[in-house]
């Protein structure tokens, strides 16, 4: 079925585009969903064909063949990544010990869930093996589904009933996803979970029950053939459009969008599996088929190549770097397929074992070699353990910092001139009087220039807090590590209740993940009584940066009392402002940030905008 190889190629190329951060394919992650449906179809198709021939399932043989197909390539890649990190980044290798173990034992998705590791919203260097969660989902399916199918084939051998049971299971999985998904929050839990993603595999399995590849009739009319190709073509176009229009933060994905993708994928698979499909012939062309045959290898290798050869701070896309990374990924995939996967799948390990068994002397020499190398392995592990114990970890608990200085009962006249956001890096902003005739009362106002201002943000606002308090004495700063936009409304309500919400509010959120425009509109609408709102956009070398900044720009333009502070543009090219993660601020960056925000508090005549608390 060469057409299915073409679909594999399309899917893996979409995933690569997603990991390359190509804006034209924001929904490239949907390629994984297509793989799930394909796997469900092909695996169940093999199992049912075996049952028809032998009236039983040889599960031991099935699992051995799966292990022989999947494990060698993955273990080779894991060994390569471990060696690379041991040479160039030992601290990172130590931090990823659990990831390596869970990937090797195929429970990586649950490891990530239980340790609250986000696929979409994470800081620091990403894990070069973070893509193996999907293989864990598939392998868990390979372990459990053959057992379930064996029972079903014995109890309810009718295809219609098995088809219905598979669809009931898929429906239950889709409902779990919809129930567990929380709009505006990181969707990693429902994205990783076997329980919330198995619907795609079950939809593929259901298709194989009613559309087994060995039973598809090749005797169809010209009209039926045209309908077949038209249906598959429309489905393929819809999939491509979804990849171009979707992103990982779309609520509809988790409320049925991924289910829709799976159903359309099943329809396309049914067409491509048909021997008379012209679409299958097109999708099975040589270039696509070559990539499709090696799609597993390409999926295995591309992500560590991208992560290990990309800078941590720079979020921009380098065409040359992507071309090199893609070329290296293709090369390693081809080598893996030719020299590791195919030979082992065709019995290489058995041949080697027989050769060793027939030559006891050779076996003895190999054993001596292993014994000789063991002390080196032990020494390496000991060094790693020593390094691990000597590393002092930073506190991970969330920290809330609030400036709760009493508000002055005096208030001065409010000014509503529009704030001009500087497009060039601002110097330190002196708070100067408007005229030479400034009185002592004005000097007092200068010293309390931050009264009436409230800043709500995350760890970035905490980095800048000392400098903001220096520039704007009396400002109330409510920052919390890891805070997201969805939590902002609760903070606003609490500040209002405590009488600490000023009439000028700074909102700095978006560092820790995306949000939709409606969430921001709801927040700003609740601040309708505030005279001025300053929205600070973000610089974060992660996928959600552009989503956040677009939402802030769009919504800020809709509210007369909202002004956008363009931190993203002002910090362009200032790598020295940031720590290694490219997000949190060094002292120089924190001062620059505070000065930028402070300058936005002044109108064109540099008059201090003073507001009383609400």
C-alpha positions in Angstrom: 0.0 0.0 0.0 2.4 2.7 -1.2 -0.2 5.4 -0.8 0.0 4.9 3.0 3.8 5.5 2.8 3.0 8.8 1.1 0.6 9.7 4.0 3.3 8.8 6.5 5.7 11.2 4.6 3.1 14.0 4.8 2.6 13.4 8.5 6.3 13.3 9.4 7.1 16.4 7.3 4.3 18.3 9.1 5.8 17.4 12.4 9.2 18.5 11.3 7.7 21.9 10.1 6.1 22.3 13.5 9.4 21.6 15.4 11.1 24.0 13.0 8.6 26.7 14.1 7.5 27.4 10.6 4.6 29.8 10.8 3.0 28.5 7.6 2.4 25.1 9.3 1.3 26.0 12.9 -0.8 22.8 13.0 2.1 20.5 12.1 1.5 18.7 15.4 -1.6 17.1 13.8 0.8 14.8 12.0 1.1 12.8 15.2 -2.6 12.3 15.2 -2.5 10.9 11.7 0.3 8.5 12.7 -1.9 7.3 15.6 -4.8 6.5 13.2 -2.4 4.8 10.8 -0.9 2.7 13.5 -4.3 1.6 14.8 -5.4 0.6 11.3 -2.2 -1.3 10.3 -1.7 -3.1 13.6 -5.3 -4.2 13.8 -5.3 -5.2 10.2 -2.3 -7.5 10.8 -3.8 -9.0 13.9 -7.2 -9.7 12.2 -5.5 -11.2 9.1 -3.5 -13.5 11.4 -6.7 -14.5 13.3 -8.5 -15.4 10.0 -5.6 -17.6 9.0 -4.8 -19.4 12.2 -7.9 -18.8 14.4 -5.7 -17.5 17.2 -3.2 -14.6 17.9 0.4 -15.3 18.6 0.9 -12.4 21.0 4.4 -13.4 21.9 5.5 -13.3 18.2 3.6 -10.1 17.7 5.3 -8.3 20.6 8.8 -9.6 19.6 8.3 -8.3 16.1 7.2 -4.9 17.4 10.2 -4.8 19.7 12.5 -5.8 16.9 11.0 -3.1 14.7 11.0 -0.2 17.2 13.6 -0.7 19.8 16.9 -0.8 17.9 16.5 2.6 16.2 15.3 4.3 19.4 18.0 2.8 21.6 20.6 3.9 19.1 19.3 7.4 19.1 19.1 7.5 23.0 22.7 6.3 23.1 23.8 9.0 20.7 22.0 11.7 22.7 23.4 10.4 26.0 26.9 10.4 24.6 26.5 13.9 23.2 25.3 15.3 26.5 28.0 13.5 28.5 30.6 15.2 26.3 29.0 18.7 26.1 26.4 19.1 28.8 26.6 16.7 31.6 24.3 18.7 33.9 21.6 18.4 31.3 22.2 14.7 31.0 21.8 14.2 34.8 18.6 16.2 34.8 17.2 14.0 32.0 17.8 10.6 33.7 14.1 10.0 34.4 13.3 11.0 30.8 15.7 8.4 29.4 14.4 5.7 31.6 10.8 6.4 30.9 11.5 6.6 27.2 13.3 3.3 27.1 10.4 1.6 29.0 7.7 3.4 27.0 5.9 5.3 29.8 7.4 8.7 28.9 4.1 10.3 28.4 2.9 9.5 31.9 6.3 10.5 33.3 5.9 13.9 31.7 2.3 14.2 33.0 3.2 13.3 36.6 6.2 15.6 36.7 4.1 18.4 35.1 6.5 18.8 32.1 4.8 20.8 29.4 5.1 20.0 25.7 4.1 23.6 24.8 5.2 25.8 27.7 8.6 25.0 29.1 11.7 27.0 29.9 15.4 26.2 29.7 16.8 23.9 27.1 14.1 21.6 25.8 14.6 17.9 26.2 16.1 16.4 23.0 14.0 13.3 23.6 10.8 15.1 24.4 9.1 13.8 21.3 9.2 10.2 22.5 5.9 10.6 24.4 4.0 9.6 21.2 5.9 6.4 20.9 5.0 5.6 24.5 1.3 6.0 23.6 1.6 3.7 20.6 3.6 1.1 22.5 1.0 1.0 25.3 -1.6 0.5 22.7 0.4 -2.3 21.1 0.6 -4.0 24.6 -3.0 -3.7 25.6 -5.1 -3.7 22.4 -4.0 -7.2 21.1 -5.2 -8.7 24.5 -8.5 -6.9 24.2 -8.9 -7.9 20.6 -8.2 -11.5 21.4 -11.0 -11.5 23.9 -13.4 -9.7 21.5 -12.6 -12.1 18.6 -13.5 -15.0 20.9 -16.6 -13.5 22.5 -18.1 -11.4 19.7 -16.5 -12.5 16.5 -19.0 -10.4 14.4 -17.2 -7.6 12.7 -20.0 -5.1 13.3 -20.0 -5.6 17.0 -16.2 -5.2 17.3 -16.4 -2.1 15.1 -19.1 -0.7 17.5 -17.1 -1.5 20.6 -14.0 0.2 19.2 -16.0 3.3 18.4 -17.5 3.3 21.9 -13.9 3.2 23.3 -12.9 6.0 21.0 -15.9 8.1 22.1 -15.1 7.5 25.8 -11.5 8.7 25.2 -12.7 11.8 23.3 -15.1 12.7 26.2 -12.3 12.3 28.7 -10.2 14.7 26.7 -13.0 17.3 26.6 -13.7 16.9 30.3 -10.1 17.2 31.4 -9.2 20.1 29.1 -9.3 23.5 30.8 -9.5 26.5 28.4 -6.7 28.9 28.7 -4.5 26.4 30.6 -1.6 24.4 29.3 -3.2 21.5 27.4 -0.2 19.1 27.9 -2.2 16.7 30.2 -4.8 15.9 27.6 -2.2 16.1 24.8 0.1 13.5 26.4 -2.4 11.1 28.0 -3.0 7.6 26.7 -6.5 7.8 27.9 -7.1 11.1 26.1 -5.3 10.2 22.8 -6.2 6.6 22.3 -9.4 7.5 20.4 -7.2 8.1 17.3 -5.7 4.6 17.5 -9.2 3.1 18.1 -10.7 4.9 15.1 -7.9 3.4 13.0 -8.6 0.0 14.6 -12.4 0.3 13.9 -11.6 1.1 10.2 -9.5 -2.1 9.8 -12.4 -4.2 11.1 -14.8 -3.1 8.3 -12.1 -2.3 5.7 -9.4 -5.0 6.0 -6.7 -4.5 3.4 -6.7 -8.1 2.2 -10.5 -8.1 1.6 -10.8 -4.9 -0.4 -12.4 -5.7 -3.7 -10.6 -4.5 -6.8 -13.7 -4.9 -8.9 -15.4 -1.5 -8.8 -17.1 0.6 -11.4 -15.5 3.7 -13.0 -18.0 5.9 -11.1 -17.2 4.3 -7.8 -13.5 4.8 -8.4 -14.1 8.5 -9.1 -16.1 8.9 -5.9 -13.4 7.1 -4.0 -10.7 9.4 -5.3 -12.8 12.5 -4.9 -13.6 11.6 -1.3 -9.9 10.9 -0.4 -8.8 14.1 -2.2 -11.3 16.3 -0.3 -10.2 14.6 3.0 -6.5 15.2 2.2 -7.2 18.9 1.4 -9.0 19.3 4.7 -6.1 17.8 6.6 -3.7 20.1 4.9 -5.9 23.1 5.6 -6.2 22.1 9.3 -2.4 22.0 9.5 -2.2 25.5 8.1 -5.0 27.0 10.3 -4.6 25.2 13.6 -2.4 25.9 16.5 -1.9 23.9 19.7 -3.9 26.5 21.8 -7.1 26.3 19.8 -9.9 25.1 22.2 -11.7 23.4 19.4 -8.9 20.9 19.0 -9.6 19.4 22.4 -13.4 19.7 22.1 -13.6 17.5 19.0 -11.0 18.9 16.6 -8.6 16.1 17.0 -11.4 13.6 16.8 -12.5 15.2 13.5 -8.9 14.9 12.2 -8.9 11.3 13.2 -12.1 10.5 11.3 -10.9 12.4 8.2 -7.6 10.6 8.4 -9.4 7.2 8.6 -11.4 8.2 5.4 -8.2 9.1 3.6 -6.5 5.9 4.8 -9.4 3.8 3.5 -9.0 5.4 0.0 -5.2 5.1 0.0 -5.5 1.4 1.0 -7.6 0.6 -2.1 -5.7 -1.0 -4.9 -7.5 1.0 -7.7 -7.2 4.5 -6.1 -5.5 7.0 -8.3 -4.9 9.1 -5.2 -2.9 6.2 -3.7 -0.8 6.1 -6.9 -0.1 9.9 -6.6 0.7 9.7 -2.8 2.9 6.7 -3.5 5.3 8.5 -5.8 8.9 7.7 -5.3 10.0 10.8 -3.2 7.1 10.5 -0.8 7.4 6.8 -0.5 11.1 7.0 0.2 10.4 9.4 3.1 7.4 7.4 4.2 9.3 4.2 4.5 11.9 5.9 6.7 9.3 8.1 8.6 9.9 6.3 11.9 13.6 6.9 11.7 13.1 10.5 10.6 10.7 11.1 13.5 13.2 9.5 15.9 16.2 11.5 14.8 14.9 14.9 13.7 14.0 16.3 17.2 17.4 15.7 19.0 19.2 17.1 15.9 17.0 20.3 16.1 17.3 20.7 19.9 21.1 20.0 20.2 22.0 22.2 17.3 19.8 25.2 18.0 20.6 28.2 20.3 18.5 28.4 23.5 17.9 32.1 23.4 17.3 32.8 19.7 13.7 32.1 18.7 14.2 33.2 15.1 14.2 30.7 12.2 17.5 30.4 10.3 16.9 29.0 6.8 20.4 27.8 6.5 20.3 26.1 10.0 17.0 24.4 9.1 18.3 23.1 5.8 21.4 21.6 7.5 19.3 20.1 10.4 16.8 18.6 7.9 19.7 17.2 5.8 21.4 15.7 8.8 18.1 14.2 10.0 17.4 12.6 6.6 21.0 11.2 6.5 20.7 9.7 10.0 17.3 8.3 9.2 18.6 6.7 6.0 21.6 5.2 7.8 19.4 4.0 10.7 16.9 2.3 8.3 19.6 0.7 6.2 22.1 -0.5 8.7 20.1 -0.9 11.9 16.3 -1.3 11.4 16.2 -3.4 8.2 19.0 -5.8 9.2 17.6 -6.4 12.7 14.1 -6.8 11.4 15.4 -9.4 9.0 17.0 -11.5 11.7 20.5 -10.0 12.2 20.4 -10.5 16.0 19.5 -14.1 15.6 22.3 -14.7 13.1 24.8 -13.0 15.5 23.6 -15.1 18.4 24.0 -18.3 16.4 27.4 -17.3 15.3 28.5 -16.6 18.9 26.9 -19.8 20.1 28.9 -21.8 17.5 32.2 -20.2 18.5 32.6 -20.5 22.3 36.1 -18.9 22.1 34.6 -15.8 20.5 31.9 -15.7 23.1 34.5 -15.9 25.9 36.4 -13.0 24.4 33.3 -10.9 24.2 32.6 -11.7 27.9 36.1 -10.6 28.9 35.7 -7.4 26.9 32.5 -6.6 28.8 34.2 -7.3 32.1 37.1 -5.1 31.2 34.8 -2.2 30.2 32.6 -2.5 33.4 34.9 -0.5 35.7 34.8 2.3 33.2 31.0 2.3 33.2 31.0 2.2 37.0 33.4 5.1 37.1 31.3 7.1 34.7 28.2 6.5 36.7 29.9 7.4 40.0 31.1 10.7 38.5 27.6 11.5 37.3 26.2 10.7 40.7 28.8 12.9 42.4 28.0 15.7 40.0 24.3 15.2 40.6 24.7 15.4 44.4 26.9 18.5 44.1 24.5 20.5 42.0 22.5 23.0 44.1 19.0 23.2 42.7 17.2 26.5 42.7 13.9 26.5 44.7 11.0 25.4 42.5 8.2 26.5 44.6 6.1 29.4 43.4 7.0 32.6 45.0 4.7 35.6 45.4 6.1 39.0 45.8 3.8 41.9 46.6 4.5 45.5 47.5 1.8 46.3 50.1 2.8 49.8 51.1 -0.1 51.9 52.3 -1.7 54.1 49.7 -1.7 57.8 50.2 -5.1 59.3 50.8 -4.1 62.4 48.8 -4.7 62.2 45.1 -3.7 64.6 42.3 -5.4 65.6 39.1 -5.5 62.8 36.5 -4.2 63.4 33.1 -5.4 61.3 30.1 -2.8 62.1 27.4 -1.8 59.1 25.4 1.5 57.5 26.4 4.1 57.2 23.6 5.9 53.9 23.8 9.6 54.4 22.9 10.9 52.5 19.8 14.5 53.0 20.8 16.1 51.8 24.0 15.3 54.4 26.7 17.9 55.8 29.0 17.2 55.8 32.7 14.1 58.0 33.2 14.6 60.9 35.6 11.4 62.0 37.3 11.7 65.8 36.8 9.3 68.6 37.7 7.4 70.4 34.9 8.7 73.8 35.7 11.2 75.7 37.7 8.5 76.8 40.1 7.8 73.4 41.5 6.8 73.5 45.2 7.7 71.2 48.1 4.3 69.6 47.6 5.3 68.6 44.1 8.6 67.2 45.4 6.6 65.0 47.8 4.5 63.9 44.8 7.6 63.0 42.9 8.8 60.9 45.8 5.5 59.1 45.8 5.2 58.9 42.0 4.3 55.3 42.0 1.2 55.6 44.2 -1.9 54.7 42.3 0.1 52.3 40.1 -0.4 48.5 40.2 1.7 46.0 38.3 0.5 42.4 37.8 2.8 39.9 36.3 4.9 36.8 36.5 8.6 36.2 37.1 9.7 38.8 34.6 8.0 41.6 36.6 9.7 40.2 39.7 13.1 40.5 38.0 12.3 44.2 37.3 10.6 44.9 40.6 13.5 46.5 42.5 14.1 49.0 39.6 10.3 49.7 39.2 10.1 50.5 42.9 13.1 52.8 42.6 11.6 54.6 39.6 8.0 54.6 40.9 8.0 54.7 44.7 4.7 53.5 46.1 3.9 51.2 43.2 2.1 47.9 44.1 3.7 44.9 42.4 2.0 41.6 42.5 4.1 39.0 40.7 4.2 35.3 40.9 6.5 32.7 39.3 4.6 30.7 36.7 1.5 32.9 36.6 -0.6 32.8 33.5 -3.3 35.1 32.0 -6.1 32.8 33.2 -5.1 33.6 36.8 -5.1 37.4 36.3 -8.8 37.9 37.0 -8.5 36.4 40.4 -5.6 38.7 41.2 -7.5 41.7 40.1 -10.5 40.8 42.2 -8.3 40.3 45.3 -6.5 43.6 44.8 -9.8 45.4 44.4 -11.2 43.8 47.6 -8.0 44.8 49.5 -8.1 48.4 48.1 -4.7 48.0 46.4 -5.7 48.2 42.8 -4.5 51.5 41.4 -6.1 53.6 38.7 -3.2 52.8 36.4 -2.6 49.0 35.9 0.4 47.4 34.3 -0.2 43.8 33.0 2.8 41.7 32.2 1.6 38.2 31.4 2.2 35.7 28.6 5.7 34.5 29.5 4.4 31.1 30.7 2.0 30.3 27.9 -0.5 31.5 25.4 -4.0 32.7 26.0 -6.8 33.6 23.7 -8.1 37.1 22.9 -11.4 36.5 24.7 -9.7 35.9 28.0 -7.8 39.2 27.7 -11.0 41.0 26.7 -12.8 39.7 29.7 -9.9 40.9 31.9 -9.8 44.4 30.4 -13.6 44.7 30.6 -13.4 44.1 34.3 -10.9 47.0 34.5 -13.3 49.5 32.8 -13.1 51.9 35.7 -9.3 52.0 35.5 -8.1 55.1 33.7 -5.1 53.6 32.1 -4.0 50.0 31.4 -0.5 49.2 30.1 -0.1 45.8 28.4 3.5 44.7 28.1 4.2 42.2 25.4 6.7 39.3 25.7 10.0 38.0 24.5 10.2 34.3 25.1 11.9 31.9 22.8 9.0 29.5 22.6 6.2 28.8 20.2 3.6 30.8 22.0 5.5 34.1 21.8 3.9 35.3 18.6 0.4 34.1 19.7 0.7 36.1 22.9 2.0 39.3 21.2 -0.6 39.2 18.5 -3.4 38.8 21.0 -2.0 41.7 23.1 -1.7 44.0 20.0 -5.2 43.1 18.7 -7.0 43.6 22.0 -5.1 46.7 23.1 -6.3 48.5 20.0 -9.9 47.8 21.0 -9.8 49.6 24.4 -9.4 53.4 24.7 -7.7 53.1 28.0 -5.2 50.4 27.0 -1.7 51.0 25.7 0.8 48.5 24.4 4.4 48.6 25.7 6.6 46.9 23.1 9.1 45.1 25.2 9.6 42.6 22.3 10.9 45.2 19.9 12.9 47.2 22.6 14.8 44.0 23.6 15.6 42.9 20.1 19.2 41.9 19.8 19.9 42.4 23.5 21.0 38.8 24.4 23.0 40.2 27.3 19.7 41.2 29.0 18.7 37.6 29.5 19.7 34.6 31.5 20.5 31.3 29.7 16.8 30.5 29.2 16.3 33.7 27.1 13.4 34.8 29.2 14.4 35.9 32.7 16.4 39.1 33.1 19.9 39.9 34.1 20.4 43.0 36.2 21.1 45.1 33.1 18.0 43.8 31.4 15.8 44.3 34.5 16.9 47.9 34.7 16.2 48.5 31.0 12.8 46.8 31.4 11.9 49.0 34.4 13.0 52.2 32.6 11.0 51.2 29.5 7.8 50.7 31.6 8.5 53.8 33.6 8.8 56.0 30.6 5.5 54.7 29.4 3.9 56.2 32.5 4.7 59.7 31.3 3.0 61.7 28.6 4.8 63.6 25.8 5.5 66.6 28.1 7.0 64.1 30.6 4.3 65.0 33.2 3.8 62.4 35.9 0.4 60.7 35.5 -1.0 60.4 39.0 -4.0 58.3 39.9 -5.8 57.5 43.1 -6.6 53.8 44.0 -10.0 52.5 43.1 
